[in-house]
Amino acid sequence: MTDVERARGVAIDAAQAPSRPQVQVVPLKGLPIVAAAVLFVIASIAGNWLWALTFCHVVGGGLWTAIDLFVGLIVGPILGRLSIQARAEFAARFMPKMVLIMPTLVVMTLAAGFQLALQLGNLAPSNPNHSWLIVSYCVVGVMAVIALGVLEPANIAVLFEMRKPSPDGEVVARLMKRFIYTAGITGLMQVATLIIMTRVATQ
């Protein structure tokens, strides 16, 4: 085979190779949905609207718990068995969505929950739910710090690595492992908040 034929073969292989997906750190199409959710929470707090506050708190907390448990206990073990290339391809599609989803759910849950507790009088020292809520705030505060201080930076670091011309698969795999393990830990902590919240709701 001549050098010309070899060069032609390499060019054909490069043309047929699947292109790497373009990675967006922040999916712009999801921003209107996030803005609508945040505005709904703000309107609910401003109007002290009981149903809307309950909706935001329950839906936000439920989704936050479900996503953490699903990512940490189901997605994590599956990713651990995949090749580094497969993990990188998964991260390129999965992580941008989490950049918007998790902070939005954290804001919905905490802001609506605090306003709801004020409205129902659960924060009064004489209220039987007062001590339960203090414990809940401690647990949720730790989870919020983990979500915004550990999960989100790991998520963004993966996306910036994926945007490089030649991403380091080992770096992506290590950051993904940190993200998934931390999500599993916060998911298990969410179980404690579910126990506390059901206790508060039935007192």
Buried (B, 14 or more C-beta within 10 A) or exposed (E): EEEEEEEEEEEEEEEEEEEEEEBBBEBEEBEEEBEEBBEBBEEBBEEEBEEBBBBBBBBBBBBBBEBBBBBBBEBBEEBEEEEBEEBBBBBBEBBBEBBBBBBBBBBBBBBBBBBBBBBBEBBEEEBEBBEBBEEBBEBBEEBBEBBBEBBBEBBBBBBEBBEEEEBBBEBBBBBBBBBBBBBBBBBBBBEBBEEBBEEBEEE
